[in-house]
Structure formats: structure tokens, C-alpha cells
Amino acid sequence: MLFAVLLLAPDLSAIGYVAGHRLGAISYNLAHTYTAPAILGGIGLSASNDILVGVALIWAAHIGMDRTIGYGLKYPGGFTDTHLSRV
């Protein structure tokens, strides 16, 4: 159950679209780049914290699944405009 919740958690960043397309794209993109999970995973590895490493891996898996089905980073023009294709 916790795995499923964590796997879908990055999509909460789409709430930024309530404040407009520009802010929505920024919040979505911050949660859907590999930088943050890589940093979190590095911290987890250096601190020998299995929970942080696990969360980072689940987060990275979410991003990978999104890319696989065609959801890319968003452009400020709207939710359907991504760097991969038009959704």
C-alpha cells in the first residue's frame, strides 16, 4: 500500500496548475526530473538510510513510467505540451 502511495505521490505536483499554466509546469517539472531523487538517494546512501534510498528509487521509477507512456516535462503553454510529445 505504501509503495502505491509513494509511486503516485509525484503527481500531486500537478496541483500547481490551479495557480496557472506557468506555475503548474514549474511544480510538475520539479517533481518529475531525476535530479531530486538522485540527490535524495545519494543522501540516503551516504547516511546508510534504507528508507531514503527506497523513496528515491520509487520516485525515479515513477518518472521512468511517466516517460514510458509519453508524459514528459511540461511547457508553460499547457499540461498537454511536453518535451516528448503532445499528450
C-alpha positions in Angstrom: 0.0 0.0 0.0 2.7 2.5 0.9 4.6 1.6 -2.3 1.5 2.5 -4.4 1.0 5.8 -2.5 4.7 6.8 -2.9 4.6 5.7 -6.6 1.8 8.1 -7.3 2.9 11.0 -4.9 4.9 13.0 -7.5 1.6 13.5 -9.5 0.4 15.7 -6.6 2.7 18.4 -8.1 0.1 18.9 -10.8 -1.9 20.8 -8.2 0.3 23.8 -9.2 -1.9 24.1 -12.4 -4.6 25.5 -10.2 -2.5 28.7 -10.0 -1.9 28.8 -13.8 -0.1 27.0 -16.5 3.3 28.6 -15.8 3.4 27.7 -12.1 1.9 24.3 -12.8 4.6 23.5 -15.3 7.3 24.6 -12.8 5.9 22.5 -10.0 5.3 19.4 -12.2 8.8 19.6 -13.7 10.5 20.0 -10.3 8.8 16.7 -9.2 9.5 14.9 -12.5 13.2 15.4 -13.0 15.8 12.8 -11.9 17.8 15.4 -10.0 15.8 15.4 -6.7 15.6 11.6 -6.4 19.3 11.3 -7.3 20.2 13.8 -4.5 17.8 12.0 -2.1 19.3 8.6 -3.0 22.8 9.9 -2.6 22.0 11.3 0.9 20.4 8.0 1.8 23.4 6.0 0.6 25.9 8.2 2.4 23.8 8.1 5.6 23.1 4.3 5.2 19.3 5.2 5.4 17.4 2.5 3.5 14.1 4.5 3.7 15.6 7.4 1.8 17.1 5.2 -0.8 13.8 3.3 -1.2 11.8 6.6 -1.6 14.4 7.8 -4.2 14.1 4.6 -6.2 10.3 4.7 -6.1 10.4 8.3 -7.2 12.8 7.5 -10.1 10.5 4.6 -11.1 7.5 7.0 -11.3 9.5 9.3 -13.5 10.5 6.4 -15.7 7.0 5.1 -16.0 5.7 8.6 -17.0 8.4 8.8 -19.7 7.5 5.4 -21.0 3.9 6.3 -21.5 4.7 9.6 -23.1 4.4 12.1 -20.3 7.3 14.4 -20.4 8.4 17.6 -18.8 5.7 20.3 -19.3 5.9 23.6 -21.2 4.2 26.6 -19.8 1.6 26.6 -22.6 -0.5 23.8 -21.0 -0.5 20.4 -19.4 -0.6 18.6 -22.8 2.5 20.3 -24.2 5.5 18.1 -23.2 9.1 17.7 -24.3 8.3 14.3 -25.6 5.1 14.9 -27.5 1.6 16.4 -27.3 -0.5 14.3 -24.9 
